[in-house]
Amino acid sequence: MNHDADVAAALAAGAGRSGALLPVLHALQDRIAYVPPEAVPCIAQALNLSRAEVQGVLSFYSDFRSAPPAPHVLRLCMAEACLSQGAAALQVQASQRLGAGAIELEPVYCLGNCACAPALMLDGQLHGRVTAARLDALLREVGVIP
Protein backbone atom coordinates (compact mmCIF):
# COMPACT_ATOMS: atom_id res chain seq x y z
CA MET A 1 0.00 0.00 0.00
CA ASN A 2 1.36 3.40 -0.96
CA HIS A 3 1.33 6.03 1.77
CA ASP A 4 3.40 8.72 0.03
CA ALA A 5 0.68 11.36 0.42
CA ASP A 6 0.24 10.50 4.09
CA VAL A 7 3.98 10.72 4.72
CA ALA A 8 4.15 14.05 2.87
CA ALA A 9 1.28 15.43 4.95
CA ALA A 10 2.92 14.27 8.18
CA LEU A 11 6.23 15.83 7.15
CA ALA A 12 4.42 19.09 6.34
CA ALA A 13 2.87 19.02 9.82
CA GLY A 14 6.34 18.90 11.36
CA ALA A 15 8.07 21.23 8.90
CA GLY A 16 10.33 23.79 10.48
CA ARG A 17 9.85 22.47 14.01
CA SER A 18 12.81 21.79 16.20
CA GLY A 19 12.77 18.11 17.11
CA ALA A 20 10.26 17.36 14.35
CA LEU A 21 10.60 13.58 14.43
CA LEU A 22 8.04 12.88 17.16
CA PRO A 23 5.43 15.29 15.74
CA VAL A 24 5.92 13.77 12.27
CA LEU A 25 5.56 10.21 13.55
CA HIS A 26 2.46 11.14 15.56
CA ALA A 27 0.94 12.94 12.57
CA LEU A 28 1.49 9.92 10.34
CA GLN A 29 0.08 7.51 12.88
CA ASP A 30 -2.91 9.81 13.44
CA ARG A 31 -3.60 9.70 9.68
CA ILE A 32 -3.29 5.97 9.02
CA ALA A 33 -3.13 4.36 12.52
CA TYR A 34 0.49 3.17 12.16
CA VAL A 35 3.93 4.08 10.81
CA PRO A 36 4.68 1.80 7.86
CA PRO A 37 8.27 0.51 7.71
CA GLU A 38 8.58 1.78 4.14
CA ALA A 39 8.03 5.34 5.42
CA VAL A 40 11.18 5.26 7.59
CA PRO A 41 13.70 6.05 4.81
CA CYS A 42 11.61 8.95 3.52
CA ILE A 43 11.16 10.43 7.00
CA ALA A 44 14.87 9.98 7.77
CA GLN A 45 15.92 11.73 4.57
CA ALA A 46 13.45 14.60 4.99
CA LEU A 47 14.56 15.26 8.57
CA ASN A 48 18.27 14.69 7.88
CA LEU A 49 18.40 11.72 10.23
CA SER A 50 19.64 8.19 9.81
CA ARG A 51 17.19 5.35 9.34
CA ALA A 52 18.52 3.92 12.58
CA GLU A 53 17.61 7.10 14.47
CA VAL A 54 14.04 7.02 13.16
CA GLN A 55 13.72 3.28 13.81
CA GLY A 56 15.20 3.75 17.29
CA VAL A 57 12.47 6.24 18.20
CA LEU A 58 9.77 4.00 16.73
CA SER A 59 10.98 1.00 18.70
CA PHE A 60 11.53 2.95 21.93
CA TYR A 61 7.99 4.35 22.25
CA SER A 62 5.41 1.61 22.65
CA ASP A 63 2.60 3.84 21.34
CA PHE A 64 3.99 3.71 17.80
CA ARG A 65 2.85 0.84 15.61
CA SER A 66 4.61 -0.58 12.56
CA ALA A 67 1.53 -2.47 11.34
CA PRO A 68 -2.18 -1.65 11.21
CA PRO A 69 -3.87 -2.26 14.57
CA ALA A 70 -6.67 -4.72 15.18
CA PRO A 71 -10.16 -3.20 15.13
CA HIS A 72 -10.06 -2.95 18.95
CA VAL A 73 -7.12 -2.34 21.29
CA LEU A 74 -7.13 -3.41 24.94
CA ARG A 75 -4.31 -1.93 27.02
CA LEU A 76 -4.02 -3.62 30.37
CA CYS A 77 -1.97 -1.97 33.10
CA MET A 78 0.67 -4.27 34.55
CA ALA A 79 2.24 -1.82 37.02
CA GLU A 80 2.53 -2.67 40.70
CA ALA A 81 -0.78 -1.19 41.88
CA CYS A 82 -2.75 -2.99 39.19
CA LEU A 83 -0.83 -6.24 39.64
CA SER A 84 -1.57 -6.16 43.36
CA GLN A 85 -5.28 -5.85 42.56
CA GLY A 86 -5.54 -8.72 40.07
CA ALA A 87 -4.23 -7.49 36.71
CA ALA A 88 -2.33 -10.74 36.09
CA ALA A 89 -5.57 -12.73 36.30
CA LEU A 90 -7.25 -10.25 33.95
CA GLN A 91 -4.38 -10.68 31.49
CA VAL A 92 -4.86 -14.46 31.50
CA GLN A 93 -8.62 -14.04 31.09
CA ALA A 94 -8.21 -11.57 28.23
CA SER A 95 -5.65 -13.79 26.48
CA GLN A 96 -8.06 -16.73 26.62
CA ARG A 97 -10.87 -14.70 25.04
CA LEU A 98 -8.94 -12.83 22.37
CA GLY A 99 -7.90 -15.46 19.89
CA ALA A 100 -9.97 -14.19 16.96
CA GLY A 101 -7.78 -11.21 15.97
CA ALA A 102 -10.56 -8.67 16.43
CA ILE A 103 -8.75 -7.20 19.41
CA GLU A 104 -5.13 -6.55 20.30
CA LEU A 105 -3.98 -7.03 23.90
CA GLU A 106 -1.21 -4.64 24.94
CA PRO A 107 0.27 -4.89 28.41
CA VAL A 108 1.38 -1.39 29.47
CA TYR A 109 3.36 -0.18 32.45
CA CYS A 110 0.97 2.47 33.76
CA LEU A 111 -2.29 4.13 32.74
CA GLY A 112 -2.17 6.70 35.55
CA ASN A 113 -5.24 5.25 37.24
CA CYS A 114 -3.52 3.60 40.21
CA ALA A 115 -6.19 4.59 42.72
CA CYS A 116 -8.72 2.60 40.70
CA ALA A 117 -6.62 -0.51 40.10
CA PRO A 118 -6.76 -2.72 38.18
CA ALA A 119 -7.10 -0.43 35.18
CA LEU A 120 -7.37 -0.95 31.46
CA MET A 121 -8.00 1.11 28.38
CA LEU A 122 -10.29 -0.26 25.68
CA ASP A 123 -10.28 1.66 22.40
CA GLY A 124 -8.98 4.75 24.19
CA GLN A 125 -11.57 4.63 27.00
CA LEU A 126 -10.12 4.26 30.50
CA HIS A 127 -11.76 1.83 32.94
CA GLY A 128 -10.87 1.29 36.60
CA ARG A 129 -11.58 -1.29 39.27
CA VAL A 130 -12.06 -3.86 36.53
CA THR A 131 -13.26 -7.27 37.65
CA ALA A 132 -13.42 -10.47 35.61
CA ALA A 133 -17.14 -9.89 35.03
CA ARG A 134 -16.56 -6.26 33.99
CA LEU A 135 -13.84 -7.32 31.54
CA ASP A 136 -16.25 -9.76 29.89
CA ALA A 137 -18.96 -7.08 29.78
CA LEU A 138 -16.58 -4.64 28.08
CA LEU A 139 -15.54 -7.26 25.54
CA ARG A 140 -19.22 -8.00 24.84
CA GLU A 141 -19.95 -4.27 24.38
CA VAL A 142 -17.44 -4.06 21.52
CA GLY A 143 -18.56 -7.38 20.04
CA VAL A 144 -15.39 -9.36 20.68
CA ILE A 145 -17.13 -12.10 22.65
CA PRO A 146 -20.78 -13.20 22.54
N, C-alpha and C positions, 0 to 999 in steps of 0.2 A: 504494500500500500504506500502510495506517495504522499508524504506530508510536507512537501516543500513550502507550500503556502502557509501552513501552520507554523513551521519553523521560522519563516520570514516574518510573520506577524509577531511571534514571540520575541525575535531579535529586535524588531522595531519597538516593542514595549520596553525593552531594556536599553535601547540606544542612548548613548551618552551618559549613562549612570555609572558611577564608580561602583565597582563590585557588582557588575551586571549579571554575573553567572546565575546566582540564585533567582533573581527576578525573571530571567529568561526561562530557566527551567520550570519555575512555577507557572509562568504564562503559557508555556507549551503544554504542561500537564493539565492546566485549567481548560485548555482548548480541546484536547483529545483524550484526556484521562490517563495519559502515560507519556514517557519520554522514549521514543523508539531508538534503539541502538544505532540505526542508520543516521539519526540526527546529530549524534555526537561529533563526527568530524566537521560538519558544517558549523555547529555552535562553536567548537574549538577554534576554527579558522576565523570566524567572524569576531570573536572576542580576544584573538591573539593569545590563545591558551593552547596547551598540549591536549591531545585526546586523553591522556592519562589524568590530567588535572580535572577535566570535565567528568570522566568516569569515576574518579575518586570522590567527587562531590556527590554524584548519583548513588554510589554504593555506600557512602557514609550516612546519608539521611534516609531513614527508613520510609519516609512519606513519599519518596519518589519511586515510581514504578517503571520497569523497562518493558512491560507487556500490558495489554489491556486488562483491566480488572474484571472480576466476575460481576454479575449483575448486582450482587449485594456484598458488602464488606462488613465483617464482624471483627472489631478490635477488642480484644479481651485483655484487661490490665493484669499483669503478672508481677507487679511490685509488691513489696512486703505487706502493706496494709490489706491489699486485695487477696494475696495468698493466705494470709492469716484468717480471712473470712470465707474461704472456700473457692477461690478462683481456680485452683488446680482441678477440682472436681468439675467445675463448669467447663474447663478446657477439654476434659475427657468427654463430657456429655456432648459438647458442641462437635468435637471431632467425630463422634459416633453418628451424628445426625447430618453431617455435611458432606457426604460422599458424592453428591450429584453434580457438583461443579457450579451450582447456582449461587453459591456464597463462598467467599474467601475468608478464612480464619487467620487473623493476624495477632499474635501475642505482642503486646506493647509493654514498655516499662512503666509508664504512668499516664493516666488520663486526667490527673489533677482533681480527682473526686474521692480522695482517701477517706473522708469522713462518711462517705456513703458506700463503703466497700462491701462486697466486690462490685466493681464497675466495668461496664463495657460500652462500646460505641457501635451502634448498628446503623449503617448508612448515614453516618455523620450525626446521629442523634444519641446523646449521652444518657445512660441509664445507670442508676445506682441501687445498691442493696438487692442485687439480682439473685434470685433463688433458682433452683432447678426448674420449678414450675414457671417462673417468669421468663426464663430463657426459652423454654418451649413455646410459651405464648408469643413472645417476640418473633420467633422463627415462623410460627403460624401466621402472624400478621403480615409478614412479607412473602408468604407463600412458599417457603423453603421446605416445610414439613406439613403434612396434612393434619 
